Amino acid sequence: MTKSARYGKYNPAEPVLHELPPLRYGAGAVPVRIAVRRTDDGTWRARLLFGEGEPDVAPATAEIFCAPNETDLWQAVRDLPEYHLCDIYRSLTE
């Protein structure tokens, strides 16, 4: 289950952070978050953030998730195997 960091008045163009299950990497666990937003044309986009740092300094991907609606975006996130997450994390940190 994800936790949302949505407070106050909701603006769909502003990214909303959701916590995903931690990534097992090496001997530890790496926190994983996803920043989800809706663009002006109605497309949903998201990027992954790794670690506990602030979103602007944490290792992060570009907006690699893109879907016509929020349901399809979350399905794409759920379909991403953990070994791909490991590869993405390793490519950002090594």
PDB file of N, CA, C and O in Angstrom:
ATOM      1  N   MET A   1       0.842  -1.175   0.000  1.00  0.00           N
ATOM      2  CA  MET A   1       0.000   0.000   0.000  1.00  0.00           C
ATOM      3  C   MET A   1       0.888   1.239   0.000  1.00  0.00           C
ATOM      4  O   MET A   1       1.932   1.255   0.652  1.00  0.00           O
ATOM      5  N   THR A   2       0.492   2.248  -0.707  1.00  0.00           N
ATOM      6  CA  THR A   2       1.271   3.475  -0.773  1.00  0.00           C
ATOM      7  C   THR A   2       0.694   4.499   0.180  1.00  0.00           C
ATOM      8  O   THR A   2      -0.497   4.492   0.489  1.00  0.00           O
ATOM      9  N   LYS A   3       1.571   5.383   0.641  1.00  0.00           N
ATOM     10  CA  LYS A   3       1.125   6.520   1.441  1.00  0.00           C
ATOM     11  C   LYS A   3       1.322   7.761   0.602  1.00  0.00           C
ATOM     12  O   LYS A   3       2.353   7.920  -0.052  1.00  0.00           O
ATOM     13  N   SER A   4       0.347   8.633   0.617  1.00  0.00           N
ATOM     14  CA  SER A   4       0.395   9.848  -0.171  1.00  0.00           C
ATOM     15  C   SER A   4       0.820  11.014   0.699  1.00  0.00           C
ATOM     16  O   SER A   4       0.475  11.084   1.879  1.00  0.00           O
ATOM     17  N   ALA A   5       1.569  11.926   0.106  1.00  0.00           N
ATOM     18  CA  ALA A   5       1.992  13.139   0.799  1.00  0.00           C
ATOM     19  C   ALA A   5       1.228  14.321   0.230  1.00  0.00           C
ATOM     20  O   ALA A   5       1.836  15.290  -0.224  1.00  0.00           O
ATOM     21  N   ARG A   6      -0.077  14.255   0.248  1.00  0.00           N
ATOM     22  CA  ARG A   6      -0.921  15.293  -0.333  1.00  0.00           C
ATOM     23  C   ARG A   6      -1.564  16.072   0.807  1.00  0.00           C
ATOM     24  O   ARG A   6      -2.303  15.503   1.611  1.00  0.00           O
ATOM     25  N   TYR A   7      -1.288  17.367   0.879  1.00  0.00           N
ATOM     26  CA  TYR A   7      -1.828  18.223   1.930  1.00  0.00           C
ATOM     27  C   TYR A   7      -2.431  19.472   1.305  1.00  0.00           C
ATOM     28  O   TYR A   7      -1.986  19.914   0.246  1.00  0.00           O
ATOM     29  N   GLY A   8      -3.441  20.041   1.954  1.00  0.00           N
ATOM     30  CA  GLY A   8      -4.022  21.295   1.481  1.00  0.00           C
ATOM     31  C   GLY A   8      -4.771  21.122   0.183  1.00  0.00           C
ATOM     32  O   GLY A   8      -5.200  20.019  -0.154  1.00  0.00           O
ATOM     33  N   LYS A   9      -4.930  22.211  -0.546  1.00  0.00           N
ATOM     34  CA  LYS A   9      -5.665  22.202  -1.810  1.00  0.00           C
ATOM     35  C   LYS A   9      -4.863  21.438  -2.864  1.00  0.00           C
ATOM     36  O   LYS A   9      -3.667  21.669  -3.039  1.00  0.00           O
ATOM     37  N   TYR A  10      -5.529  20.545  -3.548  1.00  0.00           N
ATOM     38  CA  TYR A  10      -4.872  19.673  -4.526  1.00  0.00           C
ATOM     39  C   TYR A  10      -4.760  20.348  -5.886  1.00  0.00           C
ATOM     40  O   TYR A  10      -5.753  20.826  -6.434  1.00  0.00           O
ATOM     41  N   ASN A  11      -3.560  20.384  -6.420  1.00  0.00           N
ATOM     42  CA  ASN A  11      -3.295  20.877  -7.765  1.00  0.00           C
ATOM     43  C   ASN A  11      -2.699  19.696  -8.535  1.00  0.00           C
ATOM     44  O   ASN A  11      -1.563  19.311  -8.256  1.00  0.00           O
ATOM     45  N   PRO A  12      -3.428  19.103  -9.501  1.00  0.00           N
ATOM     46  CA  PRO A  12      -2.933  17.902 -10.169  1.00  0.00           C
ATOM     47  C   PRO A  12      -1.625  18.096 -10.935  1.00  0.00           C
ATOM     48  O   PRO A  12      -0.946  17.115 -11.239  1.00  0.00           O
ATOM     49  N   ALA A  13      -1.260  19.331 -11.252  1.00  0.00           N
ATOM     50  CA  ALA A  13      -0.001  19.564 -11.958  1.00  0.00           C
ATOM     51  C   ALA A  13       1.200  19.505 -11.005  1.00  0.00           C
ATOM     52  O   ALA A  13       2.335  19.326 -11.446  1.00  0.00           O
ATOM     53  N   GLU A  14       0.948  19.653  -9.707  1.00  0.00           N
ATOM     54  CA  GLU A  14       2.021  19.551  -8.718  1.00  0.00           C
ATOM     55  C   GLU A  14       2.270  18.080  -8.419  1.00  0.00           C
ATOM     56  O   GLU A  14       1.315  17.345  -8.170  1.00  0.00           O
ATOM     57  N   PRO A  15       3.522  17.624  -8.435  1.00  0.00           N
ATOM     58  CA  PRO A  15       3.796  16.216  -8.138  1.00  0.00           C
ATOM     59  C   PRO A  15       3.364  15.846  -6.721  1.00  0.00           C
ATOM     60  O   PRO A  15       3.555  16.611  -5.775  1.00  0.00           O
ATOM     61  N   VAL A  16       2.784  14.671  -6.599  1.00  0.00           N
ATOM     62  CA  VAL A  16       2.410  14.118  -5.309  1.00  0.00           C
ATOM     63  C   VAL A  16       3.320  12.925  -5.051  1.00  0.00           C
ATOM     64  O   VAL A  16       3.440  12.038  -5.895  1.00  0.00           O
ATOM     65  N   LEU A  17       3.962  12.903  -3.886  1.00  0.00           N
ATOM     66  CA  LEU A  17       4.857  11.804  -3.542  1.00  0.00           C
ATOM     67  C   LEU A  17       4.087  10.672  -2.889  1.00  0.00           C
ATOM     68  O   LEU A  17       3.257  10.887  -2.006  1.00  0.00           O
ATOM     69  N   HIS A  18       4.379   9.466  -3.341  1.00  0.00           N
ATOM     70  CA  HIS A  18       3.807   8.258  -2.760  1.00  0.00           C
ATOM     71  C   HIS A  18       4.961   7.342  -2.380  1.00  0.00           C
ATOM     72  O   HIS A  18       5.933   7.217  -3.124  1.00  0.00           O
ATOM     73  N   GLU A  19       4.854   6.712  -1.239  1.00  0.00           N
ATOM     74  CA  GLU A  19       5.862   5.737  -0.827  1.00  0.00           C
ATOM     75  C   GLU A  19       5.516   4.386  -1.422  1.00  0.00           C
ATOM     76  O   GLU A  19       4.368   3.944  -1.377  1.00  0.00           O
ATOM     77  N   LEU A  20       6.530   3.736  -1.981  1.00  0.00           N
ATOM     78  CA  LEU A  20       6.394   2.386  -2.498  1.00  0.00           C
ATOM     79  C   LEU A  20       7.134   1.448  -1.542  1.00  0.00           C
ATOM     80  O   LEU A  20       7.875   1.916  -0.677  1.00  0.00           O
ATOM     81  N   PRO A  21       6.950   0.148  -1.680  1.00  0.00           N
ATOM     82  CA  PRO A  21       7.718  -0.774  -0.835  1.00  0.00           C
ATOM     83  C   PRO A  21       9.218  -0.559  -1.049  1.00  0.00           C
ATOM     84  O   PRO A  21       9.651  -0.291  -2.170  1.00  0.00           O
ATOM     85  N   PRO A  22      10.009  -0.674   0.020  1.00  0.00           N
ATOM     86  CA  PRO A  22      11.454  -0.474  -0.129  1.00  0.00           C
ATOM     87  C   PRO A  22      12.070  -1.516  -1.057  1.00  0.00           C
ATOM     88  O   PRO A  22      11.568  -2.630  -1.207  1.00  0.00           O
ATOM     89  N   LEU A  23      13.158  -1.115  -1.663  1.00  0.00           N
ATOM     90  CA  LEU A  23      13.900  -1.959  -2.588  1.00  0.00           C
ATOM     91  C   LEU A  23      14.969  -2.715  -1.807  1.00  0.00           C
ATOM     92  O   LEU A  23      15.743  -2.111  -1.064  1.00  0.00           O
ATOM     93  N   ARG A  24      15.011  -4.017  -1.971  1.00  0.00           N
ATOM     94  CA  ARG A  24      16.094  -4.798  -1.355  1.00  0.00           C
ATOM     95  C   ARG A  24      17.309  -4.662  -2.259  1.00  0.00           C
ATOM     96  O   ARG A  24      17.289  -5.080  -3.417  1.00  0.00           O
ATOM     97  N   TYR A  25      18.365  -4.074  -1.715  1.00  0.00           N
ATOM     98  CA  TYR A  25      19.563  -3.845  -2.521  1.00  0.00           C
ATOM     99  C   TYR A  25      20.775  -4.088  -1.646  1.00  0.00           C
ATOM    100  O   TYR A  25      20.923  -3.464  -0.596  1.00  0.00           O
ATOM    101  N   GLY A  26      21.641  -4.992  -2.074  1.00  0.00           N
ATOM    102  CA  GLY A  26      22.799  -5.328  -1.268  1.00  0.00           C
ATOM    103  C   GLY A  26      22.345  -5.921   0.052  1.00  0.00           C
ATOM    104  O   GLY A  26      21.508  -6.823   0.085  1.00  0.00           O
ATOM    105  N   ALA A  27      22.901  -5.410   1.137  1.00  0.00           N
ATOM    106  CA  ALA A  27      22.568  -5.919   2.470  1.00  0.00           C
ATOM    107  C   ALA A  27      21.446  -5.116   3.131  1.00  0.00           C
ATOM    108  O   ALA A  27      21.065  -5.407   4.265  1.00  0.00           O
ATOM    109  N   GLY A  28      20.920  -4.118   2.438  1.00  0.00           N
ATOM    110  CA  GLY A  28      19.924  -3.260   3.080  1.00  0.00           C
ATOM    111  C   GLY A  28      18.689  -3.036   2.231  1.00  0.00           C
ATOM    112  O   GLY A  28      18.466  -3.676   1.203  1.00  0.00           O
ATOM    113  N   ALA A  29      17.902  -2.096   2.714  1.00  0.00           N
ATOM    114  CA  ALA A  29      16.677  -1.708   2.016  1.00  0.00           C
ATOM    115  C   ALA A  29      16.761  -0.225   1.666  1.00  0.00           C
ATOM    116  O   ALA A  29      17.190   0.591   2.482  1.00  0.00           O
ATOM    117  N   VAL A  30      16.352   0.110   0.461  1.00  0.00           N
ATOM    118  CA  VAL A  30      16.380   1.488  -0.020  1.00  0.00           C
ATOM    119  C   VAL A  30      14.938   1.983  -0.131  1.00  0.00           C
ATOM    120  O   VAL A  30      14.129   1.357  -0.817  1.00  0.00           O
ATOM    121  N   PRO A  31      14.602   3.093   0.528  1.00  0.00           N
ATOM    122  CA  PRO A  31      13.259   3.649   0.359  1.00  0.00           C
ATOM    123  C   PRO A  31      13.029   4.055  -1.101  1.00  0.00           C
ATOM    124  O   PRO A  31      13.922   4.586  -1.761  1.00  0.00           O
ATOM    125  N   VAL A  32      11.821   3.796  -1.584  1.00  0.00           N
ATOM    126  CA  VAL A  32      11.455   4.154  -2.957  1.00  0.00           C
ATOM    127  C   VAL A  32      10.178   4.989  -2.890  1.00  0.00           C
ATOM    128  O   VAL A  32       9.207   4.632  -2.224  1.00  0.00           O
ATOM    129  N   ARG A  33      10.216   6.101  -3.598  1.00  0.00           N
ATOM    130  CA  ARG A  33       9.030   6.961  -3.711  1.00  0.00           C
ATOM    131  C   ARG A  33       8.769   7.211  -5.182  1.00  0.00           C
ATOM    132  O   ARG A  33       9.644   7.025  -6.027  1.00  0.00           O
ATOM    133  N   ILE A  34       7.563   7.630  -5.470  1.00  0.00           N
ATOM    134  CA  ILE A  34       7.207   7.985  -6.832  1.00  0.00           C
ATOM    135  C   ILE A  34       6.508   9.336  -6.789  1.00  0.00           C
ATOM    136  O   ILE A  34       5.607   9.561  -5.981  1.00  0.00           O
ATOM    137  N   ALA A  35       6.937  10.227  -7.670  1.00  0.00           N
ATOM    138  CA  ALA A  35       6.329  11.557  -7.792  1.00  0.00           C
ATOM    139  C   ALA A  35       5.393  11.521  -8.996  1.00  0.00           C
ATOM    140  O   ALA A  35       5.838  11.387 -10.136  1.00  0.00           O
ATOM    141  N   VAL A  36       4.097  11.641  -8.733  1.00  0.00           N
ATOM    142  CA  VAL A  36       3.066  11.525  -9.766  1.00  0.00           C
ATOM    143  C   VAL A  36       2.436  12.894 -10.010  1.00  0.00           C
ATOM    144  O   VAL A  36       2.140  13.628  -9.067  1.00  0.00           O
ATOM    145  N   ARG A  37       2.233  13.229 -11.285  1.00  0.00           N
ATOM    146  CA  ARG A  37       1.564  14.489 -11.613  1.00  0.00           C
ATOM    147  C   ARG A  37       0.764  14.329 -12.895  1.00  0.00           C
ATOM    148  O   ARG A  37       1.000  13.413 -13.683  1.00  0.00           O
ATOM    149  N   ARG A  38      -0.184  15.233 -13.090  1.00  0.00           N
ATOM    150  CA  ARG A  38      -0.958  15.274 -14.332  1.00  0.00           C
ATOM    151  C   ARG A  38      -0.542  16.534 -15.087  1.00  0.00           C
ATOM    152  O   ARG A  38      -0.508  17.623 -14.516  1.00  0.00           O
ATOM    153  N   THR A  39      -0.233  16.382 -16.356  1.00  0.00           N
ATOM    154  CA  THR A  39       0.192  17.523 -17.169  1.00  0.00           C
ATOM    155  C   THR A  39      -1.027  18.287 -17.660  1.00  0.00           C
ATOM    156  O   THR A  39      -2.161  17.834 -17.504  1.00  0.00           O
ATOM    157  N   ASP A  40      -0.785  19.447 -18.254  1.00  0.00           N
ATOM    158  CA  ASP A  40      -1.877  20.292 -18.751  1.00  0.00           C
ATOM    159  C   ASP A  40      -2.736  19.594 -19.805  1.00  0.00           C
ATOM    160  O   ASP A  40      -3.924  19.892 -19.933  1.00  0.00           O
ATOM    161  N   ASP A  41      -2.141  18.668 -20.560  1.00  0.00           N
ATOM    162  CA  ASP A  41      -2.920  17.964 -21.592  1.00  0.00           C
ATOM    163  C   ASP A  41      -3.649  16.737 -21.047  1.00  0.00           C
ATOM    164  O   ASP A  41      -4.274  16.002 -21.812  1.00  0.00           O
ATOM    165  N   GLY A  42      -3.578  16.508 -19.730  1.00  0.00           N
ATOM    166  CA  GLY A  42      -4.288  15.402 -19.101  1.00  0.00           C
ATOM    167  C   GLY A  42      -3.500  14.123 -18.969  1.00  0.00           C
ATOM    168  O   GLY A  42      -3.996  13.149 -18.402  1.00  0.00           O
ATOM    169  N   THR A  43      -2.275  14.101 -19.484  1.00  0.00           N
ATOM    170  CA  THR A  43      -1.420  12.919 -19.378  1.00  0.00           C
ATOM    171  C   THR A  43      -0.873  12.809 -17.959  1.00  0.00           C
ATOM    172  O   THR A  43      -0.545  13.814 -17.328  1.00  0.00           O
ATOM    173  N   TRP A  44      -0.780  11.586 -17.469  1.00  0.00           N
ATOM    174  CA  TRP A  44      -0.205  11.330 -16.149  1.00  0.00           C
ATOM    175  C   TRP A  44       1.238  10.910 -16.324  1.00  0.00           C
ATOM    176  O   TRP A  44       1.551  10.065 -17.163  1.00  0.00           O
ATOM    177  N   ARG A  45       2.127  11.509 -15.521  1.00  0.00           N
ATOM    178  CA  ARG A  45       3.563  11.228 -15.596  1.00  0.00           C
ATOM    179  C   ARG A  45       4.100  10.994 -14.192  1.00  0.00           C
ATOM    180  O   ARG A  45       3.563  11.503 -13.209  1.00  0.00           O
ATOM    181  N   ALA A  46       5.180  10.207 -14.122  1.00  0.00           N
ATOM    182  CA  ALA A  46       5.764   9.935 -12.809  1.00  0.00           C
ATOM    183  C   ALA A  46       7.245   9.622 -12.944  1.00  0.00           C
ATOM    184  O   ALA A  46       7.719   9.149 -13.977  1.00  0.00           O
ATOM    185  N   ARG A  47       7.954   9.903 -11.862  1.00  0.00           N
ATOM    186  CA  ARG A  47       9.378   9.565 -11.792  1.00  0.00           C
ATOM    187  C   ARG A  47       9.641   8.888 -10.453  1.00  0.00           C
ATOM    188  O   ARG A  47       8.927   9.120  -9.477  1.00  0.00           O
ATOM    189  N   LEU A  48      10.659   8.063 -10.417  1.00  0.00           N
ATOM    190  CA  LEU A  48      11.036   7.352  -9.205  1.00  0.00           C
ATOM    191  C   LEU A  48      12.102   8.122  -8.455  1.00  0.00           C
ATOM    192  O   LEU A  48      12.992   8.717  -9.062  1.00  0.00           O
ATOM    193  N   LEU A  49      12.011   8.111  -7.133  1.00  0.00           N
ATOM    194  CA  LEU A  49      13.013   8.716  -6.268  1.00  0.00           C
ATOM    195  C   LEU A  49      13.482   7.645  -5.287  1.00  0.00           C
ATOM    196  O   LEU A  49      12.675   6.894  -4.740  1.00  0.00           O
ATOM    197  N   PHE A  50      14.781   7.586  -5.073  1.00  0.00           N
ATOM    198  CA  PHE A  50      15.361   6.570  -4.203  1.00  0.00           C
ATOM    199  C   PHE A  50      16.003   7.227  -2.993  1.00  0.00           C
ATOM    200  O   PHE A  50      16.604   8.295  -3.110  1.00  0.00           O
ATOM    201  N   GLY A  51      15.882   6.605  -1.846  1.00  0.00           N
ATOM    202  CA  GLY A  51      16.461   7.135  -0.619  1.00  0.00           C
ATOM    203  C   GLY A  51      15.491   8.057   0.089  1.00  0.00           C
ATOM    204  O   GLY A  51      14.356   8.258  -0.343  1.00  0.00           O
ATOM    205  N   GLU A  52      15.974   8.616   1.196  1.00  0.00           N
ATOM    206  CA  GLU A  52      15.119   9.445   2.035  1.00  0.00           C
ATOM    207  C   GLU A  52      15.350  10.936   1.860  1.00  0.00           C
ATOM    208  O   GLU A  52      14.741  11.739   2.567  1.00  0.00           O
ATOM    209  N   GLY A  53      16.214  11.320   0.938  1.00  0.00           N
ATOM    210  CA  GLY A  53      16.526  12.734   0.760  1.00  0.00           C
ATOM    211  C   GLY A  53      15.375  13.528   0.177  1.00  0.00           C
ATOM    212  O   GLY A  53      14.367  12.969  -0.254  1.00  0.00           O
ATOM    213  N   GLU A  54      15.539  14.818   0.171  1.00  0.00           N
ATOM    214  CA  GLU A  54      14.551  15.711  -0.429  1.00  0.00           C
ATOM    215  C   GLU A  54      14.411  15.377  -1.914  1.00  0.00           C
ATOM    216  O   GLU A  54      15.385  14.971  -2.548  1.00  0.00           O
ATOM    217  N   PRO A  55      13.220  15.541  -2.471  1.00  0.00           N
ATOM    218  CA  PRO A  55      13.006  15.187  -3.879  1.00  0.00           C
ATOM    219  C   PRO A  55      13.966  15.859  -4.857  1.00  0.00           C
ATOM    220  O   PRO A  55      14.292  15.277  -5.892  1.00  0.00           O
ATOM    221  N   ASP A  56      14.422  17.063  -4.551  1.00  0.00           N
ATOM    222  CA  ASP A  56      15.317  17.749  -5.486  1.00  0.00           C
ATOM    223  C   ASP A  56      16.763  17.296  -5.378  1.00  0.00           C
ATOM    224  O   ASP A  56      17.578  17.682  -6.216  1.00  0.00           O
ATOM    225  N   VAL A  57      17.121  16.476  -4.362  1.00  0.00           N
ATOM    226  CA  VAL A  57      18.493  15.994  -4.233  1.00  0.00           C
ATOM    227  C   VAL A  57      18.606  14.473  -4.197  1.00  0.00           C
ATOM    228  O   VAL A  57      19.710  13.942  -4.317  1.00  0.00           O
ATOM    229  N   ALA A  58      17.502  13.763  -4.037  1.00  0.00           N
ATOM    230  CA  ALA A  58      17.517  12.301  -4.012  1.00  0.00           C
ATOM    231  C   ALA A  58      17.812  11.771  -5.410  1.00  0.00           C
ATOM    232  O   ALA A  58      17.426  12.388  -6.402  1.00  0.00           O
ATOM    233  N   PRO A  59      18.503  10.616  -5.495  1.00  0.00           N
ATOM    234  CA  PRO A  59      18.668  10.003  -6.813  1.00  0.00           C
ATOM    235  C   PRO A  59      17.286   9.760  -7.417  1.00  0.00           C
ATOM    236  O   PRO A  59      16.414   9.174  -6.774  1.00  0.00           O
ATOM    237  N   ALA A  60      17.093  10.211  -8.652  1.00  0.00           N
ATOM    238  CA  ALA A  60      15.762  10.121  -9.270  1.00  0.00           C
ATOM    239  C   ALA A  60      15.883   9.889 -10.766  1.00  0.00           C
ATOM    240  O   ALA A  60      16.884  10.240 -11.391  1.00  0.00           O
ATOM    241  N   THR A  61      14.851   9.297 -11.318  1.00  0.00           N
ATOM    242  CA  THR A  61      14.770   9.106 -12.762  1.00  0.00           C
ATOM    243  C   THR A  61      14.116  10.331 -13.392  1.00  0.00           C
ATOM    244  O   THR A  61      13.624  11.223 -12.700  1.00  0.00           O
ATOM    245  N   ALA A  62      14.124  10.350 -14.693  1.00  0.00           N
ATOM    246  CA  ALA A  62      13.268  11.290 -15.424  1.00  0.00           C
ATOM    247  C   ALA A  62      11.844  10.758 -15.281  1.00  0.00           C
ATOM    248  O   ALA A  62      11.632   9.754 -14.600  1.00  0.00           O
ATOM    249  N   GLU A  63      10.886  11.397 -15.894  1.00  0.00           N
ATOM    250  CA  GLU A  63       9.504  10.908 -15.840  1.00  0.00           C
ATOM    251  C   GLU A  63       9.370   9.706 -16.785  1.00  0.00           C
ATOM    252  O   GLU A  63       8.926   9.838 -17.926  1.00  0.00           O
ATOM    253  N   ILE A  64       9.761   8.545 -16.285  1.00  0.00           N
ATOM    254  CA  ILE A  64       9.785   7.336 -17.114  1.00  0.00           C
ATOM    255  C   ILE A  64       8.421   6.673 -17.238  1.00  0.00           C
ATOM    256  O   ILE A  64       8.231   5.800 -18.085  1.00  0.00           O
ATOM    257  N   PHE A  65       7.477   7.076 -16.406  1.00  0.00           N
ATOM    258  CA  PHE A  65       6.121   6.542 -16.503  1.00  0.00           C
ATOM    259  C   PHE A  65       5.233   7.599 -17.146  1.00  0.00           C
ATOM    260  O   PHE A  65       5.270   8.770 -16.770  1.00  0.00           O
ATOM    261  N   CYS A  66       4.440   7.174 -18.113  1.00  0.00           N
ATOM    262  CA  CYS A  66       3.541   8.081 -18.817  1.00  0.00           C
ATOM    263  C   CYS A  66       2.310   7.282 -19.221  1.00  0.00           C
ATOM    264  O   CYS A  66       2.426   6.197 -19.790  1.00  0.00           O
ATOM    265  N   ALA A  67       1.132   7.820 -18.926  1.00  0.00           N
ATOM    266  CA  ALA A  67      -0.103   7.112 -19.248  1.00  0.00           C
ATOM    267  C   ALA A  67      -1.234   8.109 -19.479  1.00  0.00           C
ATOM    268  O   ALA A  67      -1.170   9.243 -19.004  1.00  0.00           O
ATOM    269  N   PRO A  68      -2.263   7.694 -20.203  1.00  0.00           N
ATOM    270  CA  PRO A  68      -3.381   8.597 -20.475  1.00  0.00           C
ATOM    271  C   PRO A  68      -4.271   8.833 -19.266  1.00  0.00           C
ATOM    272  O   PRO A  68      -5.043   9.792 -19.242  1.00  0.00           O
ATOM    273  N   ASN A  69      -4.172   7.959 -18.251  1.00  0.00           N
ATOM    274  CA  ASN A  69      -4.977   8.139 -17.040  1.00  0.00           C
ATOM    275  C   ASN A  69      -4.217   7.592 -15.836  1.00  0.00           C
ATOM    276  O   ASN A  69      -3.235   6.866 -15.987  1.00  0.00           O
ATOM    277  N   GLU A  70      -4.675   7.943 -14.656  1.00  0.00           N
ATOM    278  CA  GLU A  70      -3.972   7.563 -13.431  1.00  0.00           C
ATOM    279  C   GLU A  70      -3.991   6.051 -13.214  1.00  0.00           C
ATOM    280  O   GLU A  70      -3.015   5.487 -12.720  1.00  0.00           O
ATOM    281  N   THR A  71      -5.074   5.402 -13.572  1.00  0.00           N
ATOM    282  CA  THR A  71      -5.174   3.950 -13.404  1.00  0.00           C
ATOM    283  C   THR A  71      -4.104   3.233 -14.219  1.00  0.00           C
ATOM    284  O   THR A  71      -3.440   2.329 -13.712  1.00  0.00           O
ATOM    285  N   ASP A  72      -3.936   3.625 -15.467  1.00  0.00           N
ATOM    286  CA  ASP A  72      -2.924   2.999 -16.323  1.00  0.00           C
ATOM    287  C   ASP A  72      -1.518   3.287 -15.816  1.00  0.00           C
ATOM    288  O   ASP A  72      -0.640   2.429 -15.907  1.00  0.00           O
ATOM    289  N   LEU A  73      -1.296   4.480 -15.287  1.00  0.00           N
ATOM    290  CA  LEU A  73       0.020   4.807 -14.744  1.00  0.00           C
ATOM    291  C   LEU A  73       0.351   3.880 -13.578  1.00  0.00           C
ATOM    292  O   LEU A  73       1.449   3.326 -13.524  1.00  0.00           O
ATOM    293  N   TRP A  74      -0.582   3.707 -12.649  1.00  0.00           N
ATOM    294  CA  TRP A  74      -0.324   2.835 -11.496  1.00  0.00           C
ATOM    295  C   TRP A  74      -0.154   1.384 -11.921  1.00  0.00           C
ATOM    296  O   TRP A  74       0.605   0.647 -11.292  1.00  0.00           O
ATOM    297  N   GLN A  75      -0.836   0.963 -12.962  1.00  0.00           N
ATOM    298  CA  GLN A  75      -0.654  -0.401 -13.463  1.00  0.00           C
ATOM    299  C   GLN A  75       0.769  -0.574 -13.978  1.00  0.00           C
ATOM    300  O   GLN A  75       1.390  -1.608 -13.735  1.00  0.00           O
ATOM    301  N   ALA A  76       1.289   0.417 -14.680  1.00  0.00           N
ATOM    302  CA  ALA A  76       2.665   0.357 -15.170  1.00  0.00           C
ATOM    303  C   ALA A  76       3.651   0.285 -14.010  1.00  0.00           C
ATOM    304  O   ALA A  76       4.644  -0.439 -14.087  1.00  0.00           O
ATOM    305  N   VAL A  77       3.390   1.020 -12.944  1.00  0.00           N
ATOM    306  CA  VAL A  77       4.261   0.984 -11.765  1.00  0.00           C
ATOM    307  C   VAL A  77       4.220  -0.406 -11.139  1.00  0.00           C
ATOM    308  O   VAL A  77       5.263  -0.966 -10.803  1.00  0.00           O
ATOM    309  N   ARG A  78       3.028  -0.960 -10.982  1.00  0.00           N
ATOM    310  CA  ARG A  78       2.894  -2.296 -10.384  1.00  0.00           C
ATOM    311  C   ARG A  78       3.543  -3.373 -11.246  1.00  0.00           C
ATOM    312  O   ARG A  78       4.028  -4.373 -10.717  1.00  0.00           O
ATOM    313  N   ASP A  79       3.560  -3.184 -12.560  1.00  0.00           N
ATOM    314  CA  ASP A  79       4.125  -4.182 -13.467  1.00  0.00           C
ATOM    315  C   ASP A  79       5.654  -4.152 -13.537  1.00  0.00           C
ATOM    316  O   ASP A  79       6.256  -5.050 -14.126  1.00  0.00           O
ATOM    317  N   LEU A  80       6.285  -3.145 -12.952  1.00  0.00           N
ATOM    318  CA  LEU A  80       7.747  -3.036 -13.010  1.00  0.00           C
ATOM    319  C   LEU A  80       8.376  -4.027 -12.033  1.00  0.00           C
ATOM    320  O   LEU A  80       8.200  -3.883 -10.823  1.00  0.00           O
ATOM    321  N   PRO A  81       9.101  -5.025 -12.527  1.00  0.00           N
ATOM    322  CA  PRO A  81       9.701  -6.015 -11.627  1.00  0.00           C
ATOM    323  C   PRO A  81      10.796  -5.391 -10.755  1.00  0.00           C
ATOM    324  O   PRO A  81      11.433  -4.410 -11.139  1.00  0.00           O
ATOM    325  N   GLU A  82      10.997  -5.980  -9.578  1.00  0.00           N
ATOM    326  CA  GLU A  82      11.983  -5.442  -8.642  1.00  0.00           C
ATOM    327  C   GLU A  82      13.389  -5.441  -9.237  1.00  0.00           C
ATOM    328  O   GLU A  82      14.174  -4.537  -8.949  1.00  0.00           O
ATOM    329  N   TYR A  83      13.720  -6.430 -10.056  1.00  0.00           N
ATOM    330  CA  TYR A  83      15.073  -6.443 -10.617  1.00  0.00           C
ATOM    331  C   TYR A  83      15.290  -5.247 -11.541  1.00  0.00           C
ATOM    332  O   TYR A  83      16.420  -4.774 -11.663  1.00  0.00           O
ATOM    333  N   HIS A  84      14.242  -4.744 -12.196  1.00  0.00           N
ATOM    334  CA  HIS A  84      14.385  -3.528 -13.003  1.00  0.00           C
ATOM    335  C   HIS A  84      14.607  -2.321 -12.096  1.00  0.00           C
ATOM    336  O   HIS A  84      15.405  -1.439 -12.413  1.00  0.00           O
ATOM    337  N   LEU A  85      13.896  -2.284 -10.965  1.00  0.00           N
ATOM    338  CA  LEU A  85      14.126  -1.203  -9.997  1.00  0.00           C
ATOM    339  C   LEU A  85      15.569  -1.215  -9.509  1.00  0.00           C
ATOM    340  O   LEU A  85      16.190  -0.162  -9.369  1.00  0.00           O
ATOM    341  N   CYS A  86      16.102  -2.408  -9.251  1.00  0.00           N
ATOM    342  CA  CYS A  86      17.510  -2.525  -8.827  1.00  0.00           C
ATOM    343  C   CYS A  86      18.442  -1.971  -9.892  1.00  0.00           C
ATOM    344  O   CYS A  86      19.380  -1.236  -9.579  1.00  0.00           O
ATOM    345  N   ASP A  87      18.191  -2.317 -11.139  1.00  0.00           N
ATOM    346  CA  ASP A  87      19.024  -1.821 -12.245  1.00  0.00           C
ATOM    347  C   ASP A  87      18.939  -0.297 -12.362  1.00  0.00           C
ATOM    348  O   ASP A  87      19.949   0.373 -12.577  1.00  0.00           O
ATOM    349  N   ILE A  88      17.735   0.240 -12.219  1.00  0.00           N
ATOM    350  CA  ILE A  88      17.567   1.692 -12.290  1.00  0.00           C
ATOM    351  C   ILE A  88      18.314   2.352 -11.150  1.00  0.00           C
ATOM    352  O   ILE A  88      19.036   3.326 -11.360  1.00  0.00           O
ATOM    353  N   TYR A  89      18.146   1.831  -9.943  1.00  0.00           N
ATOM    354  CA  TYR A  89      18.828   2.398  -8.771  1.00  0.00           C
ATOM    355  C   TYR A  89      20.343   2.342  -8.960  1.00  0.00           C
ATOM    356  O   TYR A  89      21.035   3.330  -8.719  1.00  0.00           O
ATOM    357  N   ARG A  90      20.858   1.194  -9.389  1.00  0.00           N
ATOM    358  CA  ARG A  90      22.299   1.047  -9.590  1.00  0.00           C
ATOM    359  C   ARG A  90      22.800   2.039 -10.639  1.00  0.00           C
ATOM    360  O   ARG A  90      23.875   2.617 -10.478  1.00  0.00           O
ATOM    361  N   SER A  91      22.025   2.243 -11.720  1.00  0.00           N
ATOM    362  CA  SER A  91      22.476   3.170 -12.767  1.00  0.00           C
ATOM    363  C   SER A  91      22.515   4.621 -12.260  1.00  0.00           C
ATOM    364  O   SER A  91      23.276   5.438 -12.779  1.00  0.00           O
ATOM    365  N   LEU A  92      21.714   4.933 -11.270  1.00  0.00           N
ATOM    366  CA  LEU A  92      21.694   6.301 -10.722  1.00  0.00           C
ATOM    367  C   LEU A  92      22.743   6.532  -9.651  1.00  0.00           C
ATOM    368  O   LEU A  92      23.121   7.676  -9.400  1.00  0.00           O
ATOM    369  N   THR A  93      23.220   5.476  -9.016  1.00  0.00           N
ATOM    370  CA  THR A  93      24.094   5.660  -7.848  1.00  0.00           C
ATOM    371  C   THR A  93      25.520   5.161  -8.053  1.00  0.00           C
ATOM    372  O   THR A  93      26.387   5.465  -7.234  1.00  0.00           O
ATOM    373  N   GLU A  94      25.789   4.420  -9.095  1.00  0.00           N
ATOM    374  CA  GLU A  94      27.161   3.905  -9.287  1.00  0.00           C
ATOM    375  C   GLU A  94      27.855   4.607 -10.421  1.00  0.00           C
ATOM    376  O   GLU A  94      29.010   4.303 -10.722  1.00  0.00           O
TER     377      GLU A  94
END
